[in-house]
Amino acid sequence: MRKLRLFLSLLFFINPLCSSSGFNYLYNQDSGYFDFVHSSGTLPAGSTHYIQNVSGDSTEVFNVSSGTVKDLTASTITVGSPTTYLKVNSGADTYWVGDGTGLLYGNMDQAVGTFDVTLTTVNDWEELDAETTNIAAGPLNDVSFPGDHFLKINTVGAYKIDYSLIPMIDSVSGGDQHVEFQIFKNGSVTGKGETHVTFKNILREIPVASNTILDLAVNDEISIGARNVSSSGKIITIDHLEMSIFMVGG
């Protein structure tokens, strides 16, 4: 037992749980779990329990608000429920198990068909994906697809946004057509994720892709916009539009 206490202190930089408070810990050899127990039995759910640091003061190192901490072993740390959880193994590899776990993410994809967007006025931005209803939701985790052309944020934070599409133009009358693309937020330009292509011929498909990181608030709607800086009234046909977002910070 002394070796186990020393092992825990060195591994997790904590003391044995205070005996004066009636707490102790046991290693369950059958399950491989460290079970935290009270003198009257298992820690009661709904109350708050602490593991103190080495100096024995009140600084929290680990806080259990309810239930039982499991898999707190030398080789793995698992946080979550029995079926959905985050796991860190001995090699410091971190991964998630179960549907709906992991970083917050969202995806939408124009899997089939094409759609046309008229860039009516030179230098005016148009929200591309608002012109179609054949965009569908992909995998979603705390990101919504409530309409038919945008991803909606449910948790405030910093998000990495990637998008791609394949446009072509119906006319190059008046010379080469310079078309720009960027990420829209709530139907307006952000100045981020901007890229461009120059069409010298009609009906020529040119792949477009870009990305950025934006600080987003709850209910922000993310989509894609375009403008023609060369002339007005040109029609671009969009194929294979796709957008993905991932939360990367708070």
C-alpha positions, -999 to +999 in steps of 0.1 A: +000+000+000+029+024+008+044+017-027+010+024-043+007+057-024+042+068-035+034+057-071+003+078-072+020+108-057+048+108-082+026+100-112-002+125-106+016+150-083-010+146-056-012+134-020-032+104-009-067+116-002-069+131+033-077+105+058-089+132+082-118+137+059-126+101+058-114+095+022-092+068+008-085+051-024-083+015-035-069-001-067-093-025-082-071-052-096-099-069-115-112-039-133-079-020-135-097+011-120-087+034-091-119+035-070-122+066-048-142+057-017-155+073+015-154+057+049-192+051+045-188+036+010-186+049-025-183+086-030-219+099-032-230+114-066-241+150-066-215+162-041-180+176-049-148+157-041-112+168-044-077+154-048-052+178-032-018+187-045+015+176-029+017+206-005-017+195+010-033+229+005-068+234-010-057+238-046-078+216-068-059+191-091-089+170-099-126+177-092-153+151-093-188+166-091-206+133-094-202+096-101-170+076-101-136+083-117-124+053-136-093+042-157-070+066-138-041+042-143-004+045-152-011+037-189-045+054-197-067+082-185-103+080-197-129+108-192-166+104-201-192+078-200-188+040-206-197+044-243-185+079-252-152+092-238-119+109-244-088+087-239-051+094-234-029+064-235+007+058-223+021+071-256+003+104-251-020+096-280-054+113-275-086+101-292-123+099-288-146+069-287-184+070-296-207+089-318-209+127-313-176+130-295-144+149-304-138+185-314-170+204-323-174+201-360-198+205-389-199+198-426-222+206-456-218+192-491-233+197-526-231+161-535-250+161-568-261+186-594-250+221-601-265+256-595-262+290-611-255+323-595-258+356-613-232+381-602-255+410-611-234+441-602-196+444-606-178+443-572-210+433-553-208+402-532-234+374-536-240+346-511-234+316-533-250+287-514-282+308-508-290+302-545-296+265-542-314+239-521-293+209-531-267+213-503-270+187-476-257+183-441-227+161-435-214+150-401-224+174-373-213+177-337-228+207-318-230+225-352-263+228-369-276+228-405-310+244-399-316+258-434-303+246-468-271+265-473-252+274-441-236+259-409-248+274-376-227+277-345-241+265-312-210+271-289-188+303-289-152+298-298-125+299-325-133+277-355-111+266-385-132+268-417-123+250-449-142+253-482-139+242-518-160+244-550-156+241-588-170+271-607-173+279-644-185+311-661-211+316-689-194+345-707-160+363-710-173+391-731-154+423-722-122+404-714-110+381-687-133+377-658-117+380-623-140+363-597-132+364-560-145+341-532-145+344-494-162+331-463-195+348-453-208+352-417-245+360-412-249+368-449-220+393-450-184+393-460-157+386-434-126+394-454-113+360-445-106+328-465-105+349-497-092+336-530-098+342-567-097+328-602-095+344-636-117+330-664-103+333-699-127+309-715-163+300-710-174+266-696-139+260-682-141+245-646-115+259-622-111+244-587-113+269-558-103+263-521-094+283-491-095+283-453-093+306-422-099+308-385-127+329-371-139+338-337-176+329-338-206+335-315-237+314-308-261+315-338-235+327-363-242+314-398-213+304-420-215+303-458-196+313-490-197+344-511-184+355-545-181+387-566-169+396-601-145+425-602-144+426-640-179+431-652-216+427-643-243+402-652-221+372-656-234+338-644-212+313-626-222+277-624-212+260-591-203+223-587-191+202-557-194+230-531-183+218-497-175+234-463-162+220-430-157+238-397-138+226-366-136+242-331-099+249-323-101+271-293-122+292-270 
